[in-house]
C-alpha cells in the first residue's frame, strides 16, 4: 500500500477524529492469508475517502474464542479491557473484517458497558456501492464469471446479514449462483465449535470437505467468503478437491478491490 494506516493514538495526537474504527481482529492481524483481506479493506476505505483508524497494539482479542469455549471469566476480562480502550477514545462506529468480532462486539459488549454501531465489511462495501462511491470499473472484470457465496455462520444465521454481501457481488456483474444450503439454511465451513483445531470424530467426513464439494458442484470460477476462518477452511477443502486449482476462494473485499483497480 502506498499510504499509511493511522492508529487512534496518532489521530488523537494530531487533533483529529475518525469517522470509523476498523477492528482488524486476530486473524486479520496475524494470519498471512487474512492480512491480504485486511489490506484490501484499508484500500477501499482510503479510496472512498473515509477517515478511519485502527487501534494497533491497543487492540486485543475480542474474547470470542474464550466465550465459545465456555470460559466466561476470561471472556469478560478480555472484553472489558477492550471496552475500556474503545470508550476512552469515544468510539461510536466500528467496521470489522471478521463476523466473529462483529457478533461479539455488537451483541456481547453492550451488556458490559460497550455500546457501538458495528457493521461488517460487506455491509460497508454494499453501502458504498449504493452511494456510488465504489464502482466495478477500472480494474479486473468479473463479467461472465460464476461466483457462489458461502454464508459465514456469525454473519448470516446469527445476525441475519444475507443481502449485503450478495448485493456487493452482484455489482461485479458476475453470475451469482447459490449452493443448496445457503442463507437461513446455511452450512458451516467447518471451523465452528473449535472444529478448526481438531480432527473430525471417527467415521465423520471433514465439514470443510463437504462444504467445498457443495460449492464445487456448481462449477464456479470463484467461491466468495466474508470471514477469515471460512477462508481458511474453504481454501483447504478446495485444494483437496480441485487439484488443478482452477477455482479461487476470495473475500468480498478482495473482489471489490480488484474490480475497482485498487
N, C-alpha and C positions, 0 to 999 in steps of 0.2 A: 504494500500500500504506500502511496506517495503522500500520506497525511498522517498526523499523529492523533491518536485517540486520547482525549483528555480524561483525567481522573476527577472525581468530585473535589478532592483536596486542591488540585490545581485550579479548577474553575473558581472555587471559593476564594483562593488566594488572589485571583485576577478580578474578583468582584463580580463574577458572572454567575448566572443560574441556568441550568439546563432545562429544556422542555421535558426531557425524558431521561430516565436512568436505564441503561442497558445492563441487565443482570446476566452476566456471562454464563455462570454455572460451572460446576466441577468438570463436566465432560468438555464443555466449550473452552475451558482454560487449559486442560491438561492432555486431553486425547488428541492425538495428531490429526486424525480424520475430522473430528468435530471442530478443531481450530480453523479449518478451511471454511466451515459454515459461519463461524464467529466473524471471520474477516469479511465474508460477503455481506453479513448483516450490517457491519460497520460501513462497508462501501455504499450500501443502499441508504443508510441514514445520512452519510456525508453527501451523497449525490443529490438528495432531495432538500438538503439544507436544514435538516433538523438539528437543533443544538442539543447535543446529548453528552453523557459522560458515563464512565464506569467507576466502580469502587476500587478496582485494582487490588492491592494486597489487603484492603479492608473488607473485601468480600470473602465470606466463608460459606461452607456447605449449608444449604437451607435446613438441613435436618431431616429431609425426606427419607433417606435410607434408614436412619435410626428409627423413625416413627413406624415405617412399614415393617421393620424387623421387631417391633414391639417394645423398643427402648424409649418410652415416653420421657423419662428423665433427661436422657441425652438430647432428645429432640428439643425439648423446651430450653435447655441450656444453649444449644446452637441457635435456635430461633430467636431467643431474647437478646443474644449478643448481636445478631444481625439487625433486629428491630431497633436496638439502641443506636446503631450506626445510621440506619435509614432515617430515624426520627431526628437525629442530631443534624442531619443535612436537610431536614424538612422535605423529604422526597414525597411527591404526590403521585407520579405516574411512572410505571416500570414496564419495560418490554423484556421478555425472556426468549431465549433460544431453545428452551427445554420445557416440555409440558409438565415434567415433574416439579421443576422450580415454579412454573406458572401456577400449578394447582396448589402447592404448599403455601406460597406467599399470598395467593388470592383467597384461599379458603381456610387455612390454618392459622395464619398470622393475626387476623383481626381479633381473635379471642385472646391474644397475648399482648394486645396494645399496638399492633401494626396494621393499620388500615390504609390501603393504597389502591389506586386504579391499576390493575395488572392486565396486560394484554400479551398474547403470544405473537411471535414474529410474523406468522402467517396472517394474523388479523391486521397487523400494522401494514403489511405489504398489500393486502386486499384494499384497505382504506386508501393507501397512497395511489393505487391503480384507479380507484373510483374517483379520486380527486384530480386525476390526470397528471399526477406528479411522476408516475412511473409508466413507461410505455414499452411495448415489445418492439423496439426499433433500434437500429444502430449496433446490434450485437448478433449473437447466434440465433438463427431461425429454427423454430421447432415446428413449423408448419408441416403437416403430414406425418409428424411423429406420433406414435401411440404411447400414451402415458397412463399409468394406473397409480392411484394414491392409496397409501396404507394409512389408516386412521390410528394415530397413537392413542392408547387407552386413556391417558390422563388429559388428552385434549378433547377427544370425542366422547366416549361413554361417560367419563367423569365430569365433563364440563359442557357437553353439548355443542362443541365447536366443530361443525362439519362443513359449512358452506364456504367459510373464508379461504381455506387452502384450495378448495376446488375452484373458486372464482379466480384466485390468483393463477392457477394452472390454465384455466380456460382463456385467460388473457394472453397466453402464449400462442394461441391459435393452433393448438395441438388437438389431437383426438383423445379425449379423456374417457377411459373405459374403467368400469367398476368391477372389482372382484366380487364373487358371490357373497362372501362375508365382509360387509362394509357398513359404515355408519353405525347405527344402533346395534347392528348385529356383527360388529367388527370383531376380528380375531387377533389376539395378542401376537406380537412379533417374537415372543419367546423370552424376553428379558424380565418380564414381570414376575413378582413373587420370588425374587432372588434366583430365578432360573438361569439368568445370565452368568451366574458364578458357580454353577454346579452342573453335574451331568443329569440327564433325564432319568426318571425312575425306570427300573428294569421292564423291558417289554414295550416301552413307550417311544414313539418317534420324537425326535427333536422338534420342538414347536416352530423354531425358525425355519427348519427344512420344510415343514408342512406349509407354512405361510409363503415361503419362496416358491414352492410348487404351484400354489394357487395363483400367484402373480404371474409366473412364467407361462402358465396355461393360456393366458390371454395373448401371448406372443407380443409383449410390449417392447418398445425401444428403451423406455425409462420407467423405473419404479421410483415414485416420488415419496419422500419421507418428510416428517416435520419434528423429529425427535432424534437426538444423538444416539440413544440406546437402540431405537428402531433401526437407525442407520447401520450400527454395528451388526445387529442380528440378521437383518435382511442381506447385507453385503456378504456375510459369511455363508448364509444359506444359498445365495445366488452363485457364489464361487463354486460350491459343490455341485450345483445342478447345471450351470451354464459354463461348460468347460472352455468355450471359446471367448468368454467374457464379452459377449455382444450386448448384453443388457446392462445398462448403467443404473446405479442406485444414487440418486441425488436429492438433496434437500430443496424445498420450495425456494429458499433464499438463494441457493446456488443457481437454480434455473432462472430466477428473476434477474439476478445479477448478470448472467450470461446474455439474456435476451436484451438487456439494456446496455450491453457493451461495457460493463464495469469490471 
